[in-house]
Amino acid sequence: MEQTYTDYTLIRFIYGECSIPERFEVEYAIENDSKIKKTFRKLLNAYKELPKVLFRPSDKTMADILLFSSSCVA
């Protein structure tokens, strides 16, 4: 049976959200199917163009939040 890989599957692969067996299957498909490889490259290039997000606020932002929250205490 031939496996069909969707864009969603390839995106999960890019973000490292696949199980190990699925990861091996997707890697094999990328290496051996030119259509999947082309789609993967497009998605990977789009992923690389996304801005890098900081998940840690700056010290000033944290200080402002703490200051604001301390002024809200009744």
N, CA, C and O atoms as a MOPAC input file, in Angstrom:
PM7 MOZYME 1SCF
protein

 N      0.83800 1    -1.18300 1     0.00000 1
 C      0.00000 1     0.00000 1     0.00000 1
 C      0.88100 1     1.24500 1     0.00000 1
 O      1.82000 1     1.34100 1     0.79000 1
 N      0.58800 1     2.18500 1    -0.87000 1
 C      1.36700 1     3.40800 1    -0.97200 1
 C      0.83800 1     4.43900 1     0.01800 1
 O     -0.36900 1     4.66400 1     0.10200 1
 N      1.73900 1     5.06100 1     0.76200 1
 C      1.37600 1     6.06400 1     1.75300 1
 C      1.25600 1     7.42200 1     1.07500 1
 O      2.07300 1     7.76800 1     0.22100 1
 N      0.24900 1     8.18400 1     1.44900 1
 C      0.07900 1     9.53800 1     0.95500 1
 C      0.47500 1    10.50700 1     2.05600 1
 O      0.00600 1    10.39000 1     3.18800 1
 N      1.33100 1    11.45800 1     1.73200 1
 C      1.78500 1    12.43800 1     2.71200 1
 C      1.17200 1    13.79000 1     2.38000 1
 O      1.30700 1    14.28900 1     1.26300 1
 N      0.50000 1    14.37300 1     3.35700 1
 C     -0.12300 1    15.67600 1     3.16900 1
 C      0.85100 1    16.77500 1     3.56100 1
 O      1.89500 1    16.51200 1     4.16000 1
 N      0.50300 1    17.99900 1     3.22100 1
 C      1.31500 1    19.13800 1     3.65200 1
 C      1.39700 1    19.15500 1     5.17600 1
 O      2.44100 1    19.47200 1     5.74600 1
 N      0.28700 1    18.81300 1     5.82900 1
 C      0.25300 1    18.79200 1     7.29300 1
 C      1.28900 1    17.80900 1     7.84400 1
 O      1.96800 1    18.11700 1     8.82400 1
 N      1.41500 1    16.65100 1     7.23600 1
 C      2.41000 1    15.66300 1     7.66800 1
 C      3.81500 1    16.22300 1     7.51100 1
 O      4.65800 1    16.05200 1     8.39200 1
 N      4.06700 1    16.88700 1     6.39800 1
 C      5.38800 1    17.46500 1     6.16100 1
 C      5.68200 1    18.60900 1     7.13200 1
 O      6.82000 1    18.77000 1     7.57400 1
 N      4.67600 1    19.39300 1     7.46200 1
 C      4.85600 1    20.47100 1     8.44100 1
 C      5.16600 1    19.89000 1     9.81800 1
 O      6.04400 1    20.39100 1    10.52000 1
 N      4.45200 1    18.84200 1    10.20500 1
 C      4.74700 1    18.18900 1    11.48300 1
 C      6.17400 1    17.64500 1    11.47900 1
 O      6.86000 1    17.69300 1    12.50100 1
 N      6.62000 1    17.13300 1    10.34400 1
 C      7.98900 1    16.63400 1    10.20500 1
 C      8.98800 1    17.77300 1    10.40500 1
 O      9.97600 1    17.61300 1    11.12100 1
 N      8.73700 1    18.90900 1     9.78100 1
 C      9.63100 1    20.06600 1     9.89500 1
 C      9.73400 1    20.52500 1    11.34500 1
 O     10.81600 1    20.88100 1    11.81100 1
 N      8.62100 1    20.51800 1    12.05000 1
 C      8.60400 1    20.96500 1    13.44600 1
 C      9.01900 1    19.86600 1    14.43100 1
 O      9.03900 1    20.09600 1    15.64000 1
 N      9.34700 1    18.68300 1    13.92300 1
 C      9.79500 1    17.59400 1    14.78600 1
 C      8.68500 1    16.98700 1    15.62000 1
 O      8.93100 1    16.52100 1    16.73300 1
 N      7.47200 1    16.98700 1    15.10100 1
 C      6.31600 1    16.48200 1    15.83800 1
 C      5.85300 1    15.10200 1    15.37500 1
 O      4.75000 1    14.67600 1    15.71900 1
 N      6.67200 1    14.40700 1    14.60800 1
 C      6.33600 1    13.06400 1    14.13700 1
 C      6.91700 1    12.02300 1    15.09000 1
 O      7.91900 1    12.26400 1    15.76400 1
 N      6.27500 1    10.87900 1    15.13000 1
 C      6.84200 1     9.75700 1    15.87700 1
 C      8.08800 1     9.28700 1    15.12800 1
 O      8.28100 1     9.63100 1    13.96200 1
 N      8.91600 1     8.51700 1    15.78700 1
 C     10.15200 1     8.03700 1    15.14800 1
 C      9.85100 1     7.20100 1    13.90300 1
 O     10.47000 1     7.43200 1    12.86400 1
 N      8.92200 1     6.23500 1    13.96600 1
 C      8.63400 1     5.46400 1    12.74300 1
 C      8.10500 1     6.35000 1    11.60300 1
 O      8.47000 1     6.16600 1    10.44200 1
 N      7.24400 1     7.30800 1    11.95300 1
 C      6.70200 1     8.20000 1    10.93000 1
 C      7.81700 1     9.07600 1    10.35200 1
 O      7.83100 1     9.36000 1     9.15400 1
 N      8.73400 1     9.49400 1    11.19600 1
 C      9.86200 1    10.31600 1    10.73900 1
 C     10.68400 1     9.56200 1     9.68900 1
 O     11.05200 1    10.12600 1     8.65900 1
 N     10.96800 1     8.28600 1     9.95900 1
 C     11.71500 1     7.47600 1     8.99300 1
 C     10.95200 1     7.34000 1     7.67900 1
 O     11.54800 1     7.41000 1     6.60400 1
 N      9.63900 1     7.14800 1     7.76200 1
 C      8.82000 1     7.01200 1     6.56400 1
 C      8.83500 1     8.29400 1     5.73300 1
 O      8.96700 1     8.25400 1     4.51000 1
 N      8.69900 1     9.43100 1     6.41800 1
 C      8.68400 1    10.71100 1     5.70800 1
 C     10.05400 1    10.98900 1     5.08300 1
 O     10.13100 1    11.45000 1     3.94400 1
 N     11.12800 1    10.71300 1     5.81500 1
 C     12.47700 1    10.89500 1     5.25700 1
 C     12.65900 1    10.05800 1     3.99200 1
 O     13.20900 1    10.52600 1     2.99500 1
 N     12.19200 1     8.82400 1     4.05100 1
 C     12.29700 1     7.93700 1     2.88900 1
 C     11.49500 1     8.50700 1     1.71400 1
 O     11.95700 1     8.51000 1     0.57300 1
 N     10.29000 1     8.98600 1     2.01700 1
 C      9.43900 1     9.53800 1     0.95800 1
 C     10.07600 1    10.77700 1     0.33500 1
 O     10.02600 1    10.95500 1    -0.88200 1
 N     10.66800 1    11.62700 1     1.15500 1
 C     11.31200 1    12.83900 1     0.64400 1
 C     12.48100 1    12.47100 1    -0.28000 1
 O     12.67900 1    13.09400 1    -1.32300 1
 N     13.23200 1    11.47500 1     0.10800 1
 C     14.39000 1    11.06200 1    -0.68300 1
 C     14.00200 1    10.38100 1    -1.99600 1
 O     14.74100 1    10.45800 1    -2.97800 1
 N     12.84500 1     9.71600 1    -2.01600 1
 C     12.51000 1     8.87100 1    -3.15800 1
 C     11.33400 1     9.33200 1    -4.01000 1
 O     11.01900 1     8.69800 1    -5.01800 1
 N     10.68600 1    10.41200 1    -3.62700 1
 C      9.54000 1    10.90100 1    -4.40400 1
 C      9.76900 1    12.37600 1    -4.72000 1
 O      9.76500 1    13.21700 1    -3.82100 1
 N      9.96500 1    12.67900 1    -5.97400 1
 C     10.30800 1    14.05200 1    -6.36900 1
 C      9.19600 1    15.05200 1    -6.05300 1
 O      9.48100 1    16.20400 1    -5.72400 1
 N      7.95400 1    14.63500 1    -6.14800 1
 C      6.83600 1    15.53600 1    -5.84300 1
 C      6.82700 1    15.88200 1    -4.34900 1
 O      6.64800 1    17.04100 1    -3.97600 1
 N      7.01800 1    14.88300 1    -3.51200 1
 C      7.06000 1    15.12100 1    -2.06800 1
 C      8.28000 1    15.97100 1    -1.71500 1
 O      8.19800 1    16.86400 1    -0.87200 1
 N      9.39800 1    15.69000 1    -2.35800 1
 C     10.62500 1    16.46400 1    -2.10800 1
 C     10.41400 1    17.93100 1    -2.47500 1
 O     10.84500 1    18.82000 1    -1.74000 1
 N      9.75600 1    18.19000 1    -3.60300 1
 C      9.50000 1    19.56600 1    -4.03600 1
 C      8.59200 1    20.28000 1    -3.03300 1
 O      8.85800 1    21.42400 1    -2.66400 1
 N      7.54000 1    19.62400 1    -2.59900 1
 C      6.63200 1    20.20800 1    -1.61700 1
 C      7.35200 1    20.45400 1    -0.30000 1
 O      7.17900 1    21.50300 1     0.32000 1
 N      8.16200 1    19.48600 1     0.12900 1
 C      8.91400 1    19.62500 1     1.36600 1
 C      9.84400 1    20.83000 1     1.29900 1
 O      9.91600 1    21.60600 1     2.25300 1
 N     10.54700 1    20.99800 1     0.20300 1
 C     11.47200 1    22.13200 1     0.05200 1
 C     10.73100 1    23.46100 1     0.12500 1
 O     11.21500 1    24.40400 1     0.75000 1
 N      9.55900 1    23.54500 1    -0.50700 1
 C      8.76100 1    24.77100 1    -0.44900 1
 C      8.34400 1    25.07100 1     0.98500 1
 O      8.45600 1    26.20600 1     1.44700 1
 N      7.86700 1    24.05400 1     1.68100 1
 C      7.43100 1    24.25100 1     3.07200 1
 C      8.61000 1    24.59700 1     3.97400 1
 O      8.48600 1    25.44800 1     4.85500 1
 N      9.74400 1    23.95200 1     3.76400 1
 C     10.92700 1    24.22500 1     4.57500 1
 C     11.41900 1    25.65000 1     4.33600 1
 O     11.79000 1    26.34300 1     5.28300 1
 N     11.42600 1    26.09100 1     3.08400 1
 C     11.82600 1    27.46600 1     2.77700 1
 C     10.87000 1    28.47200 1     3.42700 1
 O     11.30900 1    29.49300 1     3.95700 1
 N      9.58100 1    28.18900 1     3.38600 1
 C      8.60800 1    29.06400 1     4.04200 1
 C      8.84700 1    29.10200 1     5.54800 1
 O      8.77900 1    30.16600 1     6.16300 1
 N      9.12400 1    27.95700 1     6.13600 1
 C      9.41100 1    27.87500 1     7.57700 1
 C     10.63400 1    28.71900 1     7.92800 1
 O     10.63400 1    29.42100 1     8.94000 1
 N     11.65700 1    28.65600 1     7.11200 1
 C     12.88300 1    29.41500 1     7.36900 1
 C     12.66400 1    30.91800 1     7.25000 1
 O     13.40800 1    31.69800 1     7.84500 1
 N     11.65200 1    31.33500 1     6.48800 1
 C     11.35000 1    32.75200 1     6.31600 1
 C     10.51900 1    33.32600 1     7.46600 1
 O     10.41500 1    34.54500 1     7.60400 1
 N      9.93600 1    32.46800 1     8.27900 1
 C      9.13300 1    32.96000 1     9.39400 1
 C     10.01600 1    33.70300 1    10.38200 1
 O     11.16300 1    33.31800 1    10.61000 1
 N      9.47600 1    34.77700 1    10.97100 1
 C     10.28000 1    35.49300 1    11.95700 1
 C     10.51500 1    34.61800 1    13.18300 1
 O      9.66900 1    33.80800 1    13.56200 1
 N     11.66700 1    34.79700 1    13.78300 1
 C     11.99400 1    34.03400 1    14.98100 1
 C     11.31900 1    34.70900 1    16.17300 1
 O     11.48300 1    35.91000 1    16.39000 1
 N     10.58100 1    33.95200 1    16.91900 1
 C      9.80600 1    34.47400 1    18.03800 1
 C     10.54800 1    34.20600 1    19.33600 1
 O     11.06700 1    33.11400 1    19.56400 1
 N     10.58600 1    35.21900 1    20.17300 1
 C     11.17200 1    35.04700 1    21.50000 1
 C     10.05800 1    34.66900 1    22.46600 1
 O      9.05100 1    35.37000 1    22.56300 1
 N     10.23300 1    33.58400 1    23.16500 1
 C      9.22200 1    33.13100 1    24.11300 1
 C      9.55000 1    33.57800 1    25.53200 1
 O      8.87500 1    33.18300 1    26.48200 1
 N     10.57000 1    34.38900 1    25.67500 1
 C     10.94200 1    34.91800 1    26.97300 1
 C     10.87100 1    36.43000 1    26.88000 1
 O     11.59600 1    37.03500 1    26.09000 1
 N     10.00000 1    37.05700 1    27.68400 1
 C      9.89300 1    38.51700 1    27.61900 1
 C     11.16200 1    39.17400 1    28.15900 1
 O     11.91200 1    38.58100 1    28.93500 1
 N     11.37500 1    40.39800 1    27.73300 1
 C     12.54100 1    41.13800 1    28.21100 1
 C     12.38500 1    41.44200 1    29.69400 1
 O     11.28100 1    41.37200 1    30.23400 1
 N     13.49300 1    41.78100 1    30.35700 1
 C     13.45800 1    42.11900 1    31.77900 1
 C     12.57300 1    43.33900 1    32.02500 1
 O     11.86500 1    43.39800 1    33.03100 1
 N     12.60700 1    44.31500 1    31.11200 1
 C     11.77500 1    45.50900 1    31.26100 1
 C     10.29800 1    45.14800 1    31.19800 1
 O      9.50000 1    45.65600 1    31.98600 1
 N      9.93400 1    44.28900 1    30.28000 1
 C      8.53900 1    43.86300 1    30.16600 1
 C      8.08500 1    43.17600 1    31.44500 1
 O      6.98700 1    43.43600 1    31.93700 1
 N      8.91400 1    42.31400 1    31.97500 1
 C      8.57000 1    41.61900 1    33.22600 1
 C      8.42600 1    42.62200 1    34.37900 1
 O      7.50300 1    42.51200 1    35.18700 1
 N      9.32300 1    43.58100 1    34.45200 1
 C      9.24700 1    44.59800 1    35.50900 1
 C      7.95400 1    45.40500 1    35.38300 1
 O      7.29400 1    45.68900 1    36.38300 1
 N      7.59500 1    45.77500 1    34.14400 1
 C      6.35400 1    46.52000 1    33.91900 1
 C      5.13200 1    45.71000 1    34.33600 1
 O      4.20600 1    46.25400 1    34.93700 1
 N      5.11900 1    44.43400 1    34.03000 1
 C      3.99500 1    43.56800 1    34.40600 1
 C      3.90100 1    43.46200 1    35.91900 1
 O      2.81200 1    43.57700 1    36.48100 1
 N      5.02900 1    43.24300 1    36.58400 1
 C      5.02700 1    43.13400 1    38.04100 1
 C      4.61100 1    44.43400 1    38.69900 1
 O      3.87900 1    44.41800 1    39.68800 1
 N      5.06100 1    45.55700 1    38.16900 1
 C      4.67500 1    46.85200 1    38.69500 1
 C      3.17500 1    47.05800 1    38.55000 1
 O      2.50300 1    47.48800 1    39.48700 1
 N      2.66300 1    46.74800 1    37.37400 1
 C      1.23100 1    46.89700 1    37.12800 1
 C      0.41900 1    45.99800 1    38.05100 1
 O     -0.57500 1    46.43300 1    38.63200 1
 N      0.84100 1    44.75000 1    38.18400 1
 C      0.07200 1    43.80600 1    39.01700 1
 C      0.12200 1    44.21200 1    40.48500 1
 O     -0.85100 1    43.99300 1    41.20600 1
 N      1.22400 1    44.79700 1    40.95000 1
 C      1.29200 1    45.20500 1    42.35800 1
 C      0.39900 1    46.40700 1    42.61600 1
 O     -0.05200 1    46.60600 1    43.74400 1
 N      0.13600 1    47.21000 1    41.59800 1
 C     -0.75100 1    48.36300 1    41.77300 1
 C     -2.20800 1    47.96600 1    41.73600 1
 O     -3.07100 1    48.76800 1    42.09200 1
 N     -2.50500 1    46.75000 1    41.31400 1
 C     -3.88900 1    46.27900 1    41.21400 1
 C     -4.35700 1    45.57000 1    42.47800 1
 O     -5.53200 1    45.21600 1    42.57500 1
 N     -3.48400 1    45.35400 1    43.43500 1
 C     -3.84700 1    44.64500 1    44.66400 1
 C     -4.74100 1    45.55200 1    45.49500 1
 O     -4.40600 1    46.71100 1    45.74400 1
 N     -5.88100 1    45.01800 1    45.92200 1
 C     -6.83800 1    45.83700 1    46.68900 1
 C     -6.56900 1    45.77900 1    48.16500 1
 O     -7.28000 1    46.40900 1    48.94800 1

